Amino acid sequence: MSDMAKAKTVYRCTECGAESPKWAGQCLDCGQWNSMEEGVAAPSAAKGRLARLAGYAGAAGGSEVKTLAEVAPDHEVRIGSGLSELDRVLGGGLVLGSVVLIGGDPGVGKSTLLLQTLATLSAQLPSLYVTGEESLDQVSLRANRMRVGGAALRLLAETQVEQIIAHAARERPQVMVIDSIQTIYTDVLQSAPGSVAQVRESAAQLVRYAKATGTALFLVGHVTKEGTLAGPRVLEHMVDTVLYFEGDMGTPFRVVRAIKNRFGAVNELGVFAMSDRGLKEVSNPSAIFLSRHEQEVPGSVIMVTREGTRPLLVEVQALVAESHISNPRRVTVGLDHNRLSMLLAVLQRHAGIAMYDQDVFVNVVGGVRITETGADLATVLAALSSLRNKPLPAELVVFGEIGLAGEIRPVQGGLDRLREAAKHGFKRAIIPAANAPKKPLADIDVVAVKRLEDAIEAMR
């Protein structure tokens, strides 16, 4: 009998942790329905073979207890990926031995980005591209269409994780891509590829291999309809970096956002433009997200947001129209829906401007998603501009958080935001008083406000 056949599987309840040798629709211990998931009962032989291939036993860090003073920090060696925007999101480059999980909608460009990256890295490092969704011919055709070169790049079409690790042990790549983790399976489990148990166990084996051999590993993950990574949430805890590849299919621009990064800052942003030859870097994203109108229009205002260490100018548009239904609509694209409702309540309470009988639609131009509170002031002023049908000056830029008491609160990196606005030709800024520079800036007139009423007065 083979070693693989000796591995035992059990079914565990995700609610109470109870184990059962057979699957059941209801957990016998806690009574929860459809909570039994397949798992490995005993250490698989594949793990033992992996340990022998890697030449290690036990945890990667060893079992000896040391004090913090005895541990000398090693400076991680970073390797440029050939794409400066990707290096920015990774924290300055790719770290050998790190595991990066990248997710995004189908067709957004995940495979294109990683194929370009590996084609560049293969000139200096042994690289292996493992595809479970495409044939080798399809990968080659895409590479030829993109004209990325990469003659030394090694390709493998395989979906069994034990075979992938065996090939990697012979090839000894320093950078490896798995496209995608939902297609990979292990024989120690009987469930279908893409199930929670298969994704978790396959990813665990690949992560152990990467940590043991110092291989930089990229895992491509699918996303759900809600835009989050499909599969178990534990997958995000197992990896070092989680990247989301975002973009509107109607525009050529794509955004790579870091959600988790053990080797750099989170919420860093990289901007690309999709073309017939792959992804091209956008070094000045503020210029592409600003759609300057030929004439001033109501409901449009420019704000300076901050993504990681980068200030970014984006246009916030609002449309306020009379509602003919009892429950007026509040629709946001790129902003938090609940925060818009809160801001409209603050506007009514502290400025006496009610929109309870108006439909309010707010959109961030270019498909950018803003998660920080610095967009509060821009959202309110854009809605007021649309309600009054009075356009704001084209050379005006705003940012600031609005509190429930009607105060304008400061945001992080105010001076950097002002400098970014001045660099793009804006002449006037309405900002929180706490963010006002100590010395006047030569190229931009700063209006510092403390209350929402002051900001409304300043926009006239």
FENVENKA-V758710 format. One line per field, one symbol per residue. burial: + if it has 24 or more other C-alpha atoms within 12 Angstrom, else -. A space follows every 10 residues. Layout:
burial=???
This chain:
burial=------+-++ ++++---+++ --+--++--- ----++++++ ---+-++-++ +-++------ ---------- --------++ ++++++++++ ++++++++++ +++++--+++ ++++++++++ ++--++++++ +++-----++ -++--+-+-+ --++++++++ +++++++++- -+++++++++ ++++++++++ +-++++++++ ++++++++++ ++++++++++ +++-----++ ++--++-+++ ++++++++-- -+++++++++ ++++++++++ ++++---+++ ++--++-+++ ++-----+++ ++++++++-+ ++++++++++ +-------++ ++++++--++ +-+++++--+ +-++++-+++ ++++++++++ -+++++++++ +++++++--- ++++++++++ +++--+++++ ++++++++++ ++-+++++++ +++++++--- ---+++++++ ++++++--+-
